Amino acid sequence: TVTDGYTYRCISYPQTSRMTQNPEEEDLFFKILEAEISKKVEKSNNKKTTKNIFDNYSKFFAKRPKISLNCKAKDCELSAIQSHSISKNAVLNNISIKGKVYTPLVEKSTIKMGKVGVESQASVFPFLCNLHDTKYFSELDKLNLDFYSNVFFEQLISRTLSKEIYNRERNLSITEEVLSKLNLDFEQTKQSFIENFNKKGILSSAKVTDIKDSRFSYLKYKKELEEKLKSDQWKLAKTVNYYKSNPNIIKFFQIEKTLPVAFSGITNFYENNLEVHLIINCLPYKNETLLILAYNEKDEPIIEKELFSKYDLENNDSLLNFIEVISVNGTDNIFFDIKYWDNLPEETQKKYIKDFSNFTETDPRNELTYSFLEWDYR
């Protein structure tokens, strides 16, 4: 663009160079542009980049998972159905009230207990078509089993890991979508503002066609998202590899007591720079509770020393404490009996929610200073 004898186009420049002949005009331009872009791109946030990410993700995780996948079985092109990572009929119905259970949900940047339906919301994820879901997971939905076979445990481990792989894929997809929208918002807002800015003639010596500058707070947010994208890609690959490693050690507790909670997932911790995984399932059946722990043989000495040795797992009270710890520090795929939760002391509820909010920053070796479960609660 030629104005007053100058030809001007700003493509990219270092902090030390000037984009106009008047430094005061440049600073004025940048300040106005930064304010305008921030208002658009970050209008629903408070410019704390980690909070921006949290707010964006809450909009996605508050929704039911979409069926957007084909069946994961080899050579199958049928659409995936909504599978339950925790059996609806055998487990979730036992702690539901009118088909509903409680689970921690994100609402307006905070976490609180909310009701979800066991039919189509609680623990659901799209992974296999109806034919293959029945073929590979049929044992898990049987009622009143007297004997739990190797097939049952193999299917349980497989379904738990399948849910974790789906979660990783979903996280990666959300990161990509949030990052794409952020870049689009930034570019559209920038160009619209530049056009209006030039019309007002605020700069006396030139017109602006583009600007790239390292000072935008948007770039800090973008950098965090790009780092999260790499992390999501790495975590997905790591989970798939763990699935292929075929965890072969199972620790199984069959307790003739019932619990008001069901959960399923993978927890982990680091010891001497080695990452240790532990698959956890707590399944309250009608008249008993199953606690199933699975891990790789190479991790067994570490898990025994660092985790199991802290508890007397043959004592019901100590076992209950262990279940509380791994439920808080282990997974977000967790569901409560509504009436039971509502009857807990408010202070206990607050402590649980606070600890749950930080579960990705903790590990199952941490201890709790309170208790929130009880056997035979009914």
Number of C-alpha atoms within 10 A of each C-alpha: 11 11 11 9 9 11 12 17 15 14 12 13 13 10 10 6 9 13 21 18 11 12 12 11 16 14 14 13 16 16 12 13 19 18 12 16 23 19 14 15 20 20 11 11 16 11 17 12 20 12 14 18 19 15 18 17 17 18 13 15 15 11 9 13 16 11 13 11 15 16 21 18 16 6 7 14 12 16 17 23 22 21 24 24 24 29 23 21 16 18 23 31 20 22 26 22 15 9 15 22 27 26 22 20 18 20 15 11 15 13 16 18 19 16 18 20 16 26 16 15 18 25 26 21 23 22 26 24 22 15 14 18 20 14 11 18 20 13 19 23 17 13 12 11 12 6 7 12 10 10 14 18 18 18 16 24 25 18 23 20 22 22 24 22 21 16 15 21 17 18 21 20 15 18 21 17 12 17 21 12 12 17 15 13 15 17 14 13 18 19 16 11 16 18 14 10 17 15 10 9 11 13 17 13 17 21 24 20 14 15 16 12 13 12 11 16 16 19 15 15 21 18 13 15 21 15 11 18 19 13 13 21 15 13 17 20 15 14 19 15 11 16 17 10 11 15 20 12 14 17 10 14 15 12 16 14 17 21 27 25 29 26 24 29 25 22 20 18 18 11 10 5 7 10 10 17 20 21 22 24 27 23 25 25 24 18 13 15 23 19 19 19 18 23 23 18 13 12 16 16 11 14 21 11 10 14 14 15 10 13 14 13 15 9 9 13 14 14 18 18 21 21 20 22 18 24 25 25 24 27 20 20 21 22 27 24 23 20 15 18 19 13 9 12 10 11 9 14 16 12 16 17 17 14 15 21 18 11 19 15 10 16 17 21 17 11 15 16 5 12 13 17 17 17 15 13 11 9
